[in-house]
Amino acid sequence: MMLDRTIIAILISAVAFVTVYAITPSLIKVLTKKNMVVKDYNKEVATMVARPGGPSILAGILASELTLYAFFPSTAILAIIITTSLAFLVGLADDRKVLGGWFKPLALAASALPIILLGVYDPHLAFPLFGSVKIPELYLAPIIFIIPVMGNTINSIDVLNGVVSGFMTIASFALTICLVIVHNYDVALASLPLGFVSLAFYKYHKVPSKIFPGDSGALTLGAMYGTLSIVGHVEIIAAIALLPAVINSFLFLSSVKRIIEHRQIKANPVVHTEDFKLMASTDKSAPVTLVRLILANGPLTEKQVGFVIFKLALFSAALAIITSFMMGIKL
């Protein structure tokens, strides 16, 4: 059985990676031809980048998860597929037309309903050292809450070339390792495609980006990650792996004091130097973000800021893995 799972793990990982790697160049051409491009404001020379990359990200996820479902039919995989697809549609709608600040949280909350309707959750919230807390009816609220939070948290970190795809590659593989540590092998298998989809998309998203994921891509990645955390019963561990993005969202919301689209912010938290490095804004009305804090010590290139975020992601991934070991320890 372990050999079978190993072979299937290799198969679905390859399907996820190859699908995104092969489809994305064609998607870039189609989007460019249809003039579905946006300006990359962090480039000194005017550069237009194709957007959104969500369709290729979703294609990789669906191809790999449906392949897995053919071998191991389960309601958990169905919940992952349906919730992730609904989140993609929410993001795609927002890509086509900028909607109100409350649209995405409410729509993403509705996307979480398949998790509840299919009953693929455990009404115990597990904590390291202290064990789990049973909250049968109350746990429905965290389910509705987790998907919008995870989706928008990942969306909020999509600020520079390659950041969200690189960040999700690290966080997703960390989540898979954690699921193996807590002996949830079935969900660990289902989580593998997320890391390989993110890795394949990073090829085209890294500096200099040829395509941006858009809301459809970022929300797809975030919603799948959130669904995996619920069906895998590792909500706390998953949140720890996302700490840099969580901190970024908290800083942003606490500074603007309301739910608002990033594209509606008038004061930019980051400005450019004469040699087009990134520099923290001195405008007091600009929102506080993780990137702005990173730049507090002085200007950096876009690639340098991205690497700092990746280092923070690796540190958070290590904390998540340590926490997963602690789940089996009780005081």
Rosetta blueprint (number, residue, H / E / L):
1 M L
2 M H
3 L H
4 D H
5 R H
6 T H
7 I H
8 I H
9 A H
10 I H
11 L H
12 I H
13 S H
14 A H
15 V H
16 A H
17 F H
18 V H
19 T H
20 V H
21 Y H
22 A H
23 I H
24 T H
25 P H
26 S H
27 L H
28 I H
29 K H
30 V H
31 L H
32 T H
33 K H
34 K L
35 N L
36 M L
37 V E
38 V E
39 K E
40 D L
41 Y L
42 N L
43 K L
44 E L
45 V L
46 A L
47 T L
48 M E
49 V E
50 A E
51 R L
52 P L
53 G L
54 G H
55 P H
56 S H
57 I H
58 L H
59 A H
60 G H
61 I H
62 L H
63 A H
64 S H
65 E H
66 L H
67 T H
68 L H
69 Y H
70 A H
71 F H
72 F L
73 P L
74 S L
75 T H
76 A H
77 I H
78 L H
79 A H
80 I H
81 I H
82 I H
83 T H
84 T H
85 S H
86 L H
87 A H
88 F H
89 L H
90 V H
91 G H
92 L H
93 A H
94 D H
95 D H
96 R H
97 K L
98 V L
99 L L
100 G L
101 G L
102 W L
103 F H
104 K H
105 P H
106 L H
107 A H
108 L H
109 A H
110 A H
111 S H
112 A L
113 L H
114 P H
115 I H
116 I H
117 L H
118 L L
119 G L
120 V L
121 Y L
122 D L
123 P L
124 H E
125 L E
126 A E
127 F E
128 P L
129 L E
130 F L
131 G E
132 S E
133 V E
134 K E
135 I L
136 P L
137 E L
138 L L
139 Y L
140 L H
141 A H
142 P H
143 I H
144 I H
145 F H
146 I H
147 I H
148 P H
149 V H
150 M H
151 G H
152 N H
153 T H
154 I H
155 N H
156 S H
157 I L
158 D L
159 V L
160 L L
161 N L
162 G L
163 V H
164 V H
165 S H
166 G H
167 F H
168 M H
169 T H
170 I H
171 A H
172 S H
173 F H
174 A H
175 L H
176 T H
177 I H
178 C H
179 L H
180 V H
181 I H
182 V L
183 H L
184 N L
185 Y H
186 D H
187 V H
188 A H
189 L H
190 A H
191 S H
192 L H
193 P H
194 L H
195 G H
196 F H
197 V H
198 S H
199 L H
200 A H
201 F H
202 Y H
203 K H
204 Y H
205 H H
206 K L
207 V L
208 P L
209 S L
210 K L
211 I E
212 F L
213 P L
214 G H
215 D H
216 S H
217 G H
218 A H
219 L H
220 T H
221 L H
222 G H
223 A H
224 M H
225 Y H
226 G H
227 T H
228 L H
229 S H
230 I H
231 V H
232 G L
233 H L
234 V L
235 E H
236 I H
237 I H
238 A H
239 A H
240 I H
241 A H
242 L L
243 L H
244 P H
245 A H
246 V H
247 I H
248 N H
249 S H
250 F H
251 L H
252 F H
253 L H
254 S H
255 S H
256 V H
257 K L
258 R L
259 I L
260 I L
261 E L
262 H H
263 R H
264 Q H
265 I L
266 K L
267 A L
268 N L
269 P L
270 V E
271 V E
272 H E
273 T L
274 E L
275 D L
276 F L
277 K L
278 L E
279 M E
280 A E
281 S L
282 T L
283 D L
284 K L
285 S L
286 A L
287 P L
288 V L
289 T L
290 L H
291 V H
292 R H
293 L H
294 I H
295 L H
296 A H
297 N H
298 G L
299 P L
300 L E
301 T L
302 E H
303 K H
304 Q H
305 V H
306 G H
307 F H
308 V H
309 I H
310 F H
311 K H
312 L H
313 A H
314 L H
315 F H
316 S H
317 A H
318 A H
319 L H
320 A H
321 I H
322 I H
323 T H
324 S H
325 F H
326 M H
327 M L
328 G L
329 I L
330 K E
331 L L
